Amino acid sequence: MEGVDSTQLRTLAAVVGEGSFDRAARLLHVTQSAVSQRIKALEATVGQVLVRRGRPCRITEAGRPLLRLASQLVLLESEALAEARGPLAGTRDGTRVAVAVNADSLATWFVDALARVPAELALRFDVRQDDQDHSAELLRDGSVLAAVTAQREAVQGCRVRRLGALRYRALATPELAGRWFADGLTAAALAVAPVLVFDRKDRVQHRFIRAVTGRDLYPPAHYLPSVPAFSEAVRRGLGWALIPEPLAGPDLAAGVCVDLDPTRHVDVPLYWQHWRLESTVLDALTAAVRAVAAETLH
């Protein structure tokens, strides 16, 4: 793009990635004034506001194409410098790798994948937690270079690979199950029994209810956007919920919780989407993610 230089693009990526002008300045080892001037110059060239100032700063719709370009430039530039310097030169900051992952994958298998990426690549992981039905949006705007997502159609400019399915079981304490589900998972019981929901984006429980009853029901719900708190709330009897099978196993084995219907489960298909780039970093991360997913997911 005429009039846009790589310094301005790197600055745009830093502002959005760090969430503020002052943190971007520290990352780039320049003054906050210099960061502000670069962004203003870039916006003047494009003729559009690219960054929505706030806490945190966010990219605008007009800025999305430039953020994707900027993030790819930063990654490829970092790889080229690392290759030119050689394996013994080391790196001061490491290559920043931003990925989007749903909370349950993060709590069950994804950290194992990060740990399998070769240490000599000296990567700095920037993991953004978002629901699997929404994480692809972060790929579209250039905020992340890869994502665990429920979307099987490739985002423009990305490759998509099926990972498998994360299986969920409907758990409750024996006391709650006896109180609300003495006659099984009936529509009448599911309409009134308290349920736990991770956040407003989480639809797993409601999909399960519809699969069981053939109807959309809206029971009283507790919202708990924390995996440890969510699981603990089930153990404390606040409500029933769909729990990832790897997390459900210990509570079922200990008798702390029961499976409301062992013949039923919910499988959430997961996909790995990443930018269509020739990149050592992306290749290594993708290999690690696919290997751990093959061992963990259905």
C-alpha positions, 0 to 999 in steps of 0.5 A: 500500500502506497505511503504505508511503511513497515514501522507504522504497521509494526506499531499498529500491531503493537498497539492492538496486541498490547492494548494501549499506546504506552505498553506498545511504546515500551515494547517497541522501545520508543516514546508514547508520543512516537507511537501516537504519531505513527498511528496518526500518520497511518490513519491520515494515509488511509483516511480512516480511524484504525484504532479505537482508543480506550482500555483496551485499544481495539482495531476498527473495521477499517483497520482489520486488513492492515492489522492482518498485514501487520501481524503477518509482517511481524511474524515473518520478520521475526523468523527471518531475523532469527534465521539470519542470526543463527541458532546460537545467537539467541533472542532478546524478546522472542517471537510473539504468537497470539492464538485464540482458544476456548476455555475448556480446551485451555483447561484440558489439553491445549497447554500440553500442546504449547509445551510440545513446541520446540523450546529453541524457537523461543516463542512468547505465547499470547493466548486469548480465551474465547468461546469456540463459536466466536474465536474465528472472529479474532482470526478475521481481524488479525488479532491472532494468527491461529485459533481453536474454533468450532467453525469448519469453513476456513476464514479467508486467508487461513487453512483449517484442519479438524482436530476432533471433538471435545466430549461433555457429560451432564454432571450433578451432585447425587443430591441435586440429581435426586431432587430434580431428576428422580424421573430422569432427564424429562422436559419438566425437570430440565425446565426448572432445574438450576443449570450452570452456564459459563457465559452468555456465549456458551450454548452447550447446556442449551444444545443438550436440553434441545437434544434431549427434549426437542424443545428450547427450554430456559431453566434458571441459570448461574453464569460462572466464567471460570473453569475452576469455579464452574466445576466447583459450583457443580460439586457444591450443588449449585446446579447441573452442567455439561463438563468436559470428559477429562475434567468430569472423570475424577469427580465421577470416580470419587462419587462426588458427582453423577452422570445424569444420563451415561447414554448421552453426551455432547461432542463439540467438534473443534478445528484448528485454523491458522494463517496461510503462511510459509512459517516455521513457527506456524508449522511447529505450533500446528504439529504440536496442536494436532499431535496432542488433539489426536491423543485427547479428543474424540 
